[in-house]
Amino acid sequence: MGKHFLYAWMLWALFPLCLHAGGSCLSVIHLASERNIVRVDSMFNYLLLPVQDTAPEGMLSVVSGSNHAVSPVFRVRLARDRVDYYVPFPLSGYKACGCLSIDVQGVPSSSVCWASLQLSDSFAVAREEMFRPVYHHTPLYGWMNDPNGLFYKDGVWHLYFQHNPYGSTWGNMTWGHSISADLAHWAFQGDVLHPDAWGAVFSGSVVVDEKNTAGFGAGAVVAFYTSALPTPWGDVQAQSMAYSLDDGKTFVKFAHNPVLTSGKRDFRDPKVFWYEPGKHWVMVLAGGQEMDIYSSMNLRDWKHESSFGIMQGAHGGVWECPDLFELPVEGSKEKKWVLVCNINPGGPFGGSATQYFVGSFDGKAFVNESPVGVKWMDYGKDHYAAVTFSHAPDGRTVLLAWMSNWQYQAVLPTLQYRGANTIARDLSLYEADGDYFLRCVPVPEMREARTDTVQVAPFRVDGKRELLGLLKGNDGACEIELVMEKKDASKISVTLCNQRGESTVLCCDIAHAQWTVDRSQSGMTGFSPDFPAVTAAPLADTPQICVRLFMDRSSLEVFCDGGKSVMTNRIFPSEPYDRLVFESLHGAFDVCSLAVHQLK
Ligand code: FRU
């Protein structure tokens, strides 16, 4: 055996367990009882952890310095028999420590992860997965659920989110941070709030404290979140605070956290806002099957004012992620308050959904003024944890939601990332039959995001009309703007499909004043029995049907009747839909206007 071959073989055998670069080294020691020590003596930025989505969680903590200081525990599904993807474990905070020991418990020595650990200065996050939306916010890597701390300041929309930086399943809840100038293109800024001794960082909100009521400084950005700690005796949830003096880029946790505690087990998701008539802050948060309302003069001391929820709306699951805001009623001088209540399970088509109440609020208590019944903000299966941006400009009320459902989020067919948000929507109220309802329209910024438009000349449909290739070239990401004249048709269907026979069907059942979206043959649907579904919403009794459909590789948001009824559904076609098929069942209708706008 030649000398060079032997050296090459030795190097290969050691790689990547021991990477030599400027003296940096990575080695693994296996102890008894599935305990392991990973030794990192490195100036690298990351230790890349190989993950297998379905592996049990291992527990990882960093032991540093001569006092053996231990970091919080991270739960990582380290690969046992195959590597699905990598997650970056940042080492930058430990550079001064020299040699680091990472204690890994609960991972057998036979696992494939050990040979696949890597030290690196960079981490590849190319947006190459075919189901990654183009103009919707997604995490660059890892799991995402609720949007948190949405706020607007100085031309920038801030979106924090429930992030697991160490895997594409739920865990290690941390606030990730993304920003946007136009609500259609987002840039990840890193993670800003990490788990600590009080627990994981659950959902919450952000306010800008212009008047310095909290004493952190005028204009401080103050975040409220739930510290959630599982203990051997049960879960504990309390509200904590953190402030930022650099416009939300970095946060300092308040030294006297938690700021609000309760004996309730489910007590979370604080939404804070300034109540101008009373000149005080209000916090609304979910406490069991109610929304609890607190007030404060200084953001630090909170007083319970009231609770809302008994005998109100749907109670088929836990109440979570509230919001409370005032909206003008279209065409009048009247204003009403809207209380948003996300509920899981118990949605109209199973699992997670968003209900709301319309009424009055005096700074202390919310009164529902609607007749008995449930109002859904969105009739699709993938609209949850919906909340509004604080301090939106021009008196706007802008909302976005997590585009998913707890029924199947953990098994959606993506790997390096899991989770997406809906497009942002402008909210207003309209009156109908003596009651008040929300109108949700795509933010005008979505019109600005159009890059190219194909306009189709009007045509009549009496039977079937196929527009092959109409959607081609959009790479699965476009807006379809459609106006149809009902004429004497009693049922109209619009099918988005590909040549593999996968299709999602929008059906307007004029006779029954209802429209549906059927995704049961939409592409990949078998990953969960709860995924194939037909969702339904009311259809207005008007001569025309106006719809805007936003398709983005793995989602379809349909805004019908000018945003009076909306449906958001994920779809996973194995190749992008390239055609549209119009069909009239019983009678004929006109397509008066059809435009396909490319969105990038
Ligand atoms: C809603 C929710 C919140 C909680 C968060 C945890 O989806 O359950 O109530 O704060 O997710 O990630």
Boltz pocket constraint, residues with backbone or C-beta under 6 A from the ligand:
constraints:
  - pocket:
      binder: B
      contacts: [[A, 145], [A, 146], [A, 162], [A, 173], [A, 201], [A, 202], [A, 203], [A, 204], [A, 226], [A, 268], [A, 269], [A, 319], [A, 320], [A, 321], [A, 385]]
      max_distance: 6.0
